Amino acid sequence: PITVPLTGSVTVAETDNDGWTDTRYKVVPNNDGAAECADVAWPGSAAASIAVPVDANDYLVCVRNDPPAPTTRLITIGKVASSLPHSGGTFEFTASNYAGGPANRTVVLPANTGSAFSTSITVPVNDSLTVTETDADGWTSTDWKVVNNDAGTATCDGSGWNNDDTSADVSSNSNSYLVCFRNTPPVDSNVTLCAAGDVNACIALLIGH
């Protein structure tokens, strides 16, 4: 708190907003010390400063800004198996055609696991890019889709797959995305044997050997 004389006029101005814009002020009575900036509606336009009423009351001076626009976004790659069981695989991806690229990522899909994900790739806002699967490790029939991931919780579940292509294009905007690739696993001899009733083959599939 700032202590001022009862008869003294006070003007509050934000002098360094570090790139934040559209500064708006409001003054909220605060005699009980419990006022919050949500208690009163914000003014409709920005201002350079605000004057505090000259009286015996205490006040809370609230300042609101719009944050700077983001300059980067995150791209994550998801690998999905079209069917189970499978013996797993290692998959290589390249993100290219954007400023600062290309970037390479490896995704390891453990045996009998439905999906796995890469670490994120940071790319400039408003740069489009292409993500390409460069080594499918014997897996076939690549499908892909691009899922908004601004919240960081997206998955590759559900519909919307594009058929048979090893490259996915990501739009030019400020959103983060999960880029999903789905493949059919190579035929594992244990799959055939297990289907024929070979118990040892079924056990091998379950433990990933």
HUJOFEN-V284552 format. One record per pair of residues at least 12 apart in sequence whose ideal C-beta (glycine too) atoms are under 7 Angstrom apart, sorted by the first residue. I is the first residue (numbers start at 1). J is the second residue. Records with the same first field share a line. If there is no record, write none. Layout:
I: J + J
This chain:
6: 56
7: 54
9: 51 + 54
10: 52
11: 49 + 51
12: 25 + 49 + 50 + 52 + 61
13: 48 + 49
14: 63
17: 65
19: 68
20: 65 + 66 + 67 + 68
21: 65 + 66
22: 46 + 65 + 66
23: 46 + 47 + 63 + 65
24: 42 + 43 + 46 + 47 + 64
25: 47 + 50 + 61 + 62 + 63
26: 40 + 42 + 43 + 62
27: 50 + 52 + 53 + 59 + 61
28: 40 + 59 + 60 + 62
29: 57 + 59
30: 58 + 59 + 60
31: 57 + 58
35: 60
37: 60 + 62
42: 64
70: 125 + 174
71: 124 + 125
72: 122 + 123 + 124 + 125
73: 123 + 125 + 174 + 175 + 176
74: 120 + 122 + 176
75: 95 + 120 + 121 + 123 + 129 + 170 + 176 + 177 + 179
76: 117 + 118 + 120 + 149 + 178
77: 93 + 105 + 107 + 117 + 118 + 131 + 179
78: 115 + 117 + 156 + 178 + 179 + 180
79: 91 + 107 + 109 + 115 + 116 + 181
80: 114 + 115 + 156 + 180 + 181 + 182
81: 109 + 114 + 183 + 185
82: 182 + 183 + 184
83: 184 + 185
84: 112 + 114
85: 112 + 191 + 205
86: 111 + 112 + 185 + 188
87: 111 + 188 + 208
88: 109 + 110 + 111 + 208
89: 109 + 137 + 139
90: 106 + 108 + 137
91: 107 + 109 + 133 + 135 + 136 + 137
92: 104 + 106 + 134 + 135
93: 105 + 107 + 118 + 131 + 132 + 133 + 134
94: 132 + 134
95: 121 + 129 + 131
96: 129 + 130 + 132
97: 128 + 129 + 130
98: 123 + 124 + 127 + 128 + 129
99: 124 + 127
100: 123 + 124
101: 129
103: 121
105: 118 + 119 + 121
110: 208
111: 208
112: 205 + 208
115: 156
125: 174
126: 172 + 173 + 174
127: 172
128: 169 + 170 + 171 + 172
129: 170
130: 167 + 169
131: 167 + 168 + 170 + 179
132: 166 + 167
133: 166 + 181
136: 183
138: 186
139: 183 + 184 + 185 + 186
140: 183 + 184
141: 164 + 183 + 184
142: 164 + 165 + 166 + 181 + 183
143: 161 + 162 + 163 + 164 + 182
144: 162 + 165 + 168 + 179 + 180 + 181
145: 160 + 161 + 162 + 180
146: 168 + 170 + 177 + 179
147: 177 + 178 + 180
148: 175 + 177
149: 176 + 177 + 178
150: 175 + 176
154: 178
156: 178 + 180
161: 182
190: 204 + 205
191: 205
